């Protein structure tokens, strides 16, 4: 795979303020005090355990060659004992854990360096390779305190760099089954607090609008910089390897409309307008009437403008209603990558509402990003990078979770399900390259280096996840029984 174009930004240029939504404040003082006490007890136990193996771990990580034929070359001033450097005890301890973890690296090669060592981990013949340079010891503090979220946060702050972020994240994904060897008890406690805050900030009507605005209302011009002219912000469909993004987006729209079996006499309901790409395509190509709703103010403004310019005001009705407040019945219903914004606790009510809005004998088609069944139980108990930084309130259901909700609340009969995950790899690669190519225009819109790093990490994180099949994207079609 070709090397990514990654941004090289000075750590001093990053803004340390958190641009994401703030966690909800806890009113349960007892719970907070209990969590803090648990964190302190865990930290103390962890430190005592680490001291017992301190010298042995240090020697093994810093003087022994890496497994799989790895090599080690050290700078002249570095010594076997990292505590003799300017690292704090916590930084040195988590650094040892990280190097020990890298020693057992599988299915990939990482060329790691910091102020104390330069090491090669993993088989030299590995297809996936990446250089990883830690330039600020604060990286180790964040890794100790926040685990995988600390890894991301430290990248946003410019504490580490790589020549191929997607490949590095792919290698980390492949070895994630061993992540407990690096995760500290402090990071576990941090993750529990993040999870509690996430659960408290449920997708009520008010919260849903706030969550959607946090991402989609950044700037219409910003999204136009890296999306194709359809402004579709979802997986495209690449019918051949040399297909461009715009052509692939049109192919995806045709595929969705074909699965809907659209007719000119149909009344189509779309939940999640986006910037109007599907509504315009369906009304223009198939002549049907489209009612489409979004709770993003920016998307509504842009979609309304596009509908007017296309002269389709009589064919397309745009709403700003929450899906829970829609009424009427429609011949067809479509939602493209919307279920991810619904939330686990609202899946039943979401599909019940879809059932109520669809006429008997009608068809529903959804495109959905889903979590593999094997990872779903662990995923639903944690908060990941996407949920914390990119899509607050987001939640990826599994196919089983979707079908369970459908079975409980609807008269839908499964007609087809199609995996299109490889197409998202290509889509994300296009978005990332377009983002990189126009990064100066992103800055001109007022977005700072931290924001740029966050979006680079987001696009590479998602591409790596789809490459490794850690997440999937599917198109599902259901027919509503005529009874």
N, C-alpha and C positions, 0 to 999 in steps of 0.2 A: 504494500500500500504506500502511496506517495506520502511524503512528509506533509504535515499540516502547516499552514501559515499561521504561526502563533505570534502574539504580540509580545514585544520585549519592552516592559515598562519599568521605570525606576521605582523601587519600593517607596521612595520619598514622595512620589507623585500620587500615591493612592490616598483616597479619603477613608479615614478609619470609621466614620459614622456609618451605622447600619441603615441602608436604604430600603430595607424590607419592612413589612408590617410588624409593629410591636406586638409582643405576646400579650395576651389578656392578663390583667392583674388578678391575683388570687384573693378571694375573700376568705377562704378557709385557712385561717392562720395556723391552726393546729397541723393541718396537712403540710404546710410549708415548713414549719419548724421541724416536723418529723423527717421530712426529706433532707433538710440541712444537717440534722443530726446523723442521719444515715450516711450522707455523703462524707462527713467528717470521720465517722467510724471506718468507712470503707477506705478512705484515703490513708488513715493511720495504719490499718492492717496491710494495705498494699505497700506502703513505704517500709514497714518492718520486714515483710517478705522479700522485698527487693534488696534490702541491706544484706540479708543472709547469703545471697548469691551474687553480690555486687561484683567482686573481683573476678569470679569465674565467668560471669556473663560478659564482663568487659573484655577479658582476654579472648573469649570465643568470638565475639563480634568484631573486634578491632585488629586482631593479629592473625586469625585463622583465615585461610583462603576460602572464598565462597564455594558452596557445593556446585555440582554440575560443571566443574572445571573453571569456576569463577576465579578472577584474579584480584589482587589488592595492591594498590600503590598509594603511599601515604606522603603527605607534604612533610617537609623537613622538620617543621616545628611541632608536628602532631605527635602525641605519645599514646600508649595503650590506655591510659587512664584519662577518660574524657573530663573527669572532674578537675584536672589540672588546667583545663581551658577555661573560657569565660562562660561556660554553660552552668546553669543552676543545677542543683541535684535532680529536680524533677525533669528538666530538659535532658540531662545526661541519661536518666533512667529510661525515659521513653525513646530516646535515640537508640539505646541498646536493644530495646524491644523491637524497634523498627528494623535494625540491621539483622537481628536474629531471624525475624520474619522474612526478610528479603533473602537470607541465606537458603531458605527452602523454596525459593520461587520456582514455579512451574509454568510451562507453556508461555514463555516470553522472556526477554532479556531487558534489564534495566541497568543503565550505566549511571550510578548514583555518585554524587559528590556534595560535600559541604566543606566547611572551613577546616575539618579535621581529617578527612579521608577522601579518596577517590576509588570507588569499587565497581566491579562488574558482577552482576547477579543474574543467575539463570543461564540456560544453555546458549553458547555462542552461536549455535546454528538456528536459533529460534527465528521464526518468520516475523514476529512482532518485536520491535525493539524501540526503545526510547531513552533519551538522556534526561535525567532528573537532577537538577541542581538546587540545593537549599542555600539561599543567600542570607537568611536571617534566622537566628536561633529561636526567635519567637514562634516559628513554625512548630517546634517541639512542644512548646507550652500549649498552643492551641490544639495540637494532636492529643496531648495528655488530657486536656480539659473537656474537649468536645468530640473526640473520635473522628468519624468520617466527616461530620459537619465542620470540625476544626480543620481538616484537610482542605475543604473547599474555602472556608473563611480565610485561611492563610494564603491561598492562591489569590483571592480577591484583594488582599492587602499587599501582594507582591513579595511574599516571603520565599516563594520558590518558583522556578521556571522550568520549562521543558521545550524541546524542539518538536514534539509531537504529542499534544495533549490527548487526542483521541486514542492513540496507541497505548499511551501510559495508562489511561483509564480502563482500556480493554484488558490489559495485563492485570490490573488491580481487581477487576471484575472476576477474572478467571481464578484468582486466588482468594476470593472473599470468604470462602468456607473456613479459612484460617484467621479471619480478622480478630477473633477473640484473643489471639496471642499478642496483639498490639493494643487492644482496647483496655483502658484503665477503668478502675471502679469509679473514678471521678467522672469519666466520660459516660459510663452507664447511668450515673445519677443525673448528669446533664440531659441525656437522652430521655430519661423518664420525665423530667420537668418539661422538656419540649413537647413530649407526647401529651401530657396533661393539659398544657396550654392549647395545643392543637385541638384536643377533644372538646375543650370548653368553648372554643371559637367555632361553633357549629354553623352550617350553611342555612341560617334563617333567611327570610327575604331581605332583611337589611344587611346582614353579613354577606350574603351572596353578591349583592351589588358592590359592596366594598371590596370583596375579593376579586371580582371581575375587573373593577376599575383599577386595582393595583397593577394589573398586567396589561389589559387591553386598552386602557386609556392613557398609556405612556405618551403616545403621539402617533397620529395616523401617518405622518410623514416618515417616522422612524420605521414602521412596518413596511412602507412602500419601498424603502431602500433595499430590502433583501427578499421580499416576496415577488412573485411574477405578476404580470398584469391582471390575472384573475383575482389576486389578493387572497387566494386560498391558503389558510394557515393550518394545513393538515397534510397527511401523507398523500403524495401524488401517485400516479400509476405509470411506470415506465415500461412501455410495450417492447422496446428494444434498447440495447445498451447506449446508443448514441442519441437517445431522445433528450431534448432539452426540457427544462423545468416547466416552461409555459405549456408546451405540447403535452407533457405528462399530467399537468393539472387538468387540462381539458379532457384528457383520456379518463382521468378519475371521475370527473363530473359526468361524462357520458356513461361510465360504468354504473354509477349510483343511479342515474335516471333510468337506465336500462333495467336495473334490479327493481326499481319502483314500478316498472311497467307503465310509465307516464303516458297519459292520453290528453288530448287538447281539452277534453271535457272535465278533467280532474280538478279538484280543489286540493292543493297540496299545502300542508302545514310544515313549516321548518322551525324547529326549536334550535336557536343559536344562529343568528343571521351571519355572524362574522362581518365582513365588509361587503356582503351581498353577492358573492361570486356564484353560489349555487342558485339563488333565487333568479338572478339575471339569466343564467344559462337555461334553467328549466322553462322560464316564461318565454324567452326568445326562441329556443330551439324546439320546444314541444307545445307552445301555445297554451299551457295550462295557467290557472290562476294560483298565485302563491301568496300565502300569508306567512310572514316570517317575523320572529321576535328576537330581540337582544336586550340585555340589561346594561350594555356598555354604551355610554353617551357618545363616545368618539366613534364607535362603529356605526351607531344609528345615524350620526351626522354624515359620515362618508357614504354609507349604503344609500341613504336618501338622495344624496347628490348624484350618485351613479345611476339610480333608477330614473331620476328626472332627465339626465343627459341621454339615457337610452330611450326615452319616450315611452316607458313602460309603467307609468303611474296607474293605468287602468288594470294592469295585469298583476301588479305586486303591491300588497299592503304590508307596510312595515309597522311593527309595534315595539313598545318598550316595556312589555309586560313580563313578569316572572312566569315561568311555565306553570306554576301553581294557580295562577289567576286567569289562565286561558279558558275559553268556553267555546261551545259549538262542536260540530263533528265534520271530519274531513275524509276525503277518499284515500289519501295517502299521507304518510307522516315520515319525516326525515330528520335526522340529527347527526351531524358530522363532528365527531370528537367533542361531544358535549357531556356524556355520562361521567367523564373524569372530573367535572366540576360539581357534580351533584352531592357527593359525600355518601359514605357508607350507610349512615343511619337514615338517609332519605331515598335509598334505592327503591324500596317498596312503594312509597308514595309517588315517586317519579314514574314508575312503570304503570301504576294504577291510573295516573293522570293521562299517560299516553294511550292506555286502553280506552278511557272515557272519550278522548278526543278523536279516535279513529272509528269510522263507520264499520259495522259488520261487513265482512268481505273485503275490507281494505288491507293495505299492505304498509308495513313499517320497515324502514331500512336505517340502520345505524352503523357508523364507523366508530370504532372504540379502541383506545389504547388499553390493554389489559395486562394484568400481572399473571405470570404463570402460576398454576395451581401449587407447585412445590414451594414457591416463595411467598404465597399469599398470607399465610398465617403469621409469618415473621414480619412481613411488610406492614400489615394492619396494626401492629403493636409499636411501630416506630415512626419517626418523622425523617424524611430524606431531604436531600438538597433541593429538589423541585418544590416540595411543599413549604420549605422554610424561605426560599429565596425567590422563586419564580411564580408558582401558582398557589397562593394561600387558599386553604380550603379544598385543595385538590385531593383526589383519592382514586387510585386505579383499581377497579374491581377485577376479579377473575371472571373467566367465562362461566364457571359454575355459579358464582355469586349473581351474575346477571340472569342466568337461566333459572336459578332458584327464585329470584324476585319476580321474574316473568311468570313462572309457574304458580306462584302464590297469588298474584294480583291481576292477571290478565286472561284474556281468551286468545292469546297469541299462540300460533303453532309455528315452530321453527321450520323455515323453508330452506335456508342455506346459511353457511358460515364459511368465509374465505379468509385465509391468512395472507396478509400483504406486507409483512414485516420487512422483507428485503427492500421494498420500495421506499420505506421510511429512511433506510440507511442512505439511499441516493438523494432523497428529498433534503434531509438534514445536511448532507455534504454540500449540496447546492446552496442552501441558506447560509451555511457557515462561510463558504467562499465569497458569496455576494456581500455578506456582512464585513468580512476582512477587506474586500476590495473597496468598500465605501466607508471605512471606519473614520476617515477624516470628516465625512458628512455627518456621521453620528455625533462626533465631537462638536461640530458646528451647531447641532440642535441643542447643545447644552449638557450632554451626558458626559460624566467624568470618567477617569481611568478605572475606578472601581466598578462602575456600571459596565464598561466595556469588558473588563475581565470576567464579570459575572455572566454576561451573555456569551462570551467565548466558552466559559466553563459549561454553561447550560447546553449550548449546541453540541459541544464535543461529548459531554456526559450522556446526552440522549443518543447521539450517533453510536457511541461505544456500547450503550445498553442494547440497542437494536442489533448491532453487529454480533453481540454475544448472546442474543436471544434472552436477555435478562428481563425484557419486556416484549410484548407483541402488539401488533395492531391488526384488527380484523374488521371485515364488513359482515354484518348479520342482517338477514331478511326474515321477517315473520309475516304470516298472514293471520288476520283476525277471523275467527270462525264466524259463519253467517247466522249462527243460532241466536 
